[in-house]
Amino acid sequence: MHVAEIGEGPAVLFLHGFPDLWYSWRHQMLSLSSRGYRAIAPDMRGYGDTDAPPSASSYTVFHIAGDIVALLDALGLDQVFLVGHSWGAFMAWYFCLFRPDRVRALVNTSAVFNPRNPSTKPSQSLRAAFGDDYYVFRFQVSACYICSVGKITLQK
């Protein structure tokens, strides 16, 4: 796992959103480290310089929570202040549910807790709420769309 870290003191762990990297937190990390905190921001599973398992089944909240536990253990941290944004906020909510003993406090931006509906895929819920133009779906381009865009851009 690729991890950026700066400062000394109580640990603040930043979890980035989609499609971001640890770099999204650089300003917050510098600010908090100058105020006596240890700021830590990983590239989460499948992002940046962190390993990307090929199977979609390797990206469950249980896997991500396990990655966070392993990171805290590797850094010798019992607890952290946890900060999440977007997709990282969702992972932070679940981490707090699974391992409340490892979290001193939680700060999330842009995402409220929304329990998963087992009868619907998360993408279906997002599409129903925000439509096909929601930014997440712009990264899920189908072959038909690629073909139609190719035809449009090739026409004069």
ROROLO-431240 format. One record per residue (C-alpha): residue number from 1; x, y, z. Coordinates in pm, 1 decimal. Layout:
N
    nr          u          v          w
   NUM          X          Y          Z
...
***
This chain:
156
    nr          u          v          w
     1        0.0        0.0        0.0
     2      133.9      340.1      -96.2
     3      112.8      584.0      196.1
     4      195.9      953.0      226.5
     5      275.2     1070.8      578.2
     6      392.8     1390.9      744.6
     7      418.4     1523.6     1098.5
     8      423.7     1390.7     1452.4
     9      155.1     1370.7     1717.2
    10     -197.5     1229.5     1724.7
    11     -267.3     1046.1     1398.3
    12     -520.3     1164.3     1141.3
    13     -595.6      912.2      865.5
    14     -739.8     1050.9      541.5
    15     -939.4      826.4      304.9
    16     -976.4      966.6      -46.3
    17    -1278.7      958.1     -270.7
    18    -1339.8      834.9     -622.6
    19    -1144.1      875.0     -848.6
    20     -887.3     1050.1     -629.2
    21     -553.7      963.2     -467.9
    22     -378.5     1049.1     -140.9
    23     -272.8     1371.2     -316.0
    24     -624.3     1510.4     -272.6
    25     -540.4     1560.5       95.1
    26     -202.4     1735.0       53.0
    27     -321.9     2075.2      175.3
    28     -499.9     1933.7      479.6
    29     -197.9     1717.2      559.4
    30       39.8     2014.0      554.7
    31     -195.2     2221.9      765.7
    32     -252.8     1956.4     1030.7
    33      111.6     1851.0     1045.6
    34      208.2     2212.2     1116.2
    35      -33.6     2205.0     1409.9
    36      113.0     1898.4     1578.0
    37      -66.4     1610.2     1407.4
    38       61.5     1308.9     1219.7
    39     -121.1     1318.6      885.8
    40     -147.8      992.3      692.9
    41     -310.6      935.8      353.5
    42     -290.9      608.0      160.9
    43     -372.8      537.1     -197.1
    44     -652.7      296.2     -124.4
    45     -687.5      -49.4     -279.0
    46     -693.4      -24.8     -657.5
    47     -577.1      338.2     -670.8
    48     -245.9      500.7     -759.1
    49       58.4      307.6     -641.8
    50     -136.5       62.1     -423.8
    51     -200.8     -289.1     -553.3
    52     -511.5     -341.6     -765.5
    53     -647.5     -696.5     -740.8
    54     -811.7     -792.2    -1072.2
    55    -1131.2     -937.9     -923.9
    56    -1419.1     -705.7     -832.7
    57    -1489.9     -936.5     -538.5
    58    -1162.9     -813.3     -382.3
    59    -1308.7     -466.4     -321.7
    60    -1573.4     -530.6      -57.2
    61    -1602.5     -308.3      249.9
    62    -1454.8     -599.7      444.7
    63    -1141.6     -595.3      227.5
    64    -1105.3     -218.0      257.6
    65    -1159.4     -228.2      633.9
    66     -897.2     -502.6      651.3
    67     -655.3     -283.3      456.1
    68     -711.2       -1.0      704.3
    69     -652.7     -231.4     1003.4
    70     -334.1     -363.5      840.8
    71     -215.8       -7.2      776.1
    72     -280.3      100.4     1135.5
    73     -101.6     -209.6     1264.0
    74      195.9     -152.4     1032.1
    75      223.0      206.7     1155.8
    76      188.7       99.2     1519.6
    77     -131.7      297.2     1572.3
    78     -407.0      184.7     1807.8
    79     -649.6      461.6     1711.3
    80     -678.8      746.1     1462.0
    81     -890.0     1046.5     1385.0
    82    -1052.9      928.5     1062.6
    83    -1140.2     1166.6      777.3
    84    -1317.7     1051.3      462.2
    85    -1440.6     1208.0      141.6
    86    -1683.3     1066.0     -116.2
    87    -1613.2      693.1     -156.1
    88    -1357.3      719.6      123.5
    89    -1634.7      852.6      349.0
    90    -1843.2      542.9      280.6
    91    -1545.5      325.0      369.4
    92    -1488.4      533.1      683.2
    93    -1850.1      479.4      794.5
    94    -1812.7      104.4      757.5
    95    -1473.7      103.4      927.3
    96    -1632.7      277.1     1226.5
    97    -1906.9       13.2     1233.7
    98    -1664.7     -278.1     1206.5
    99    -1380.0     -145.6     1421.9
   100    -1498.4      133.9     1652.8
   101    -1208.5       48.4     1883.6
   102     -964.3      186.8     1623.6
   103    -1133.0      527.0     1574.0
   104    -1104.2      828.1     1806.0
   105    -1340.5     1040.5     1596.5
   106    -1483.7     1053.7     1245.6
   107    -1513.2     1347.5     1008.5
   108    -1675.3     1283.4      670.7
   109    -1734.6     1521.8      385.9
   110    -1989.0     1490.8      105.1
   111    -2143.6     1162.5      215.7
   112    -2392.6     1076.6      485.7
   113    -2426.6      726.9      621.5
   114    -2656.1      524.7      400.7
   115    -2687.5      154.8      487.5
   116    -2661.9      -76.2      190.8
   117    -2988.5     -208.3       55.5
   118    -2926.1     -582.9        0.0
   119    -3192.8     -601.7     -271.7
   120    -3023.8     -339.1     -491.7
   121    -2675.3     -291.8     -627.3
   122    -2514.6       35.1     -509.8
   123    -2482.6      149.9     -871.9
   124    -2857.9      103.1     -922.8
   125    -2933.0      315.4     -616.4
   126    -2694.9      589.4     -732.3
   127    -2838.4      585.3    -1084.4
   128    -3193.5      610.7     -947.7
   129    -3098.3      903.4     -724.8
   130    -2864.3     1099.5     -954.0
   131    -2921.1      975.0    -1309.6
   132    -2687.9      847.4    -1578.8
   133    -2478.2     1165.1    -1577.4
   134    -2357.3     1112.2    -1220.7
   135    -1976.3     1137.9    -1224.9
   136    -1923.3      776.3    -1114.6
   137    -2091.9      647.4    -1429.3
   138    -1869.6      850.0    -1656.5
   139    -1596.7      599.0    -1568.4
   140    -1813.7      302.8    -1668.5
   141    -1813.5      338.5    -2043.3
   142    -1973.4       55.5    -2238.7
   143    -1840.5      -82.3    -2565.6
   144    -2153.3       48.5    -2743.2
   145    -2082.0      400.1    -2620.1
   146    -1720.0      375.6    -2733.8
   147    -1838.3      260.4    -3078.4
   148    -2092.6      540.4    -3107.9
   149    -1841.7      804.6    -2995.4
   150    -1588.5      665.2    -3237.7
   151    -1836.0      691.6    -3525.1
   152    -1930.4     1044.1    -3428.0
   153    -1573.5     1165.8    -3396.5
   154    -1470.3      999.5    -3721.7
   155    -1749.0     1158.6    -3925.0
   156    -1677.6     1487.9    -4098.1
***
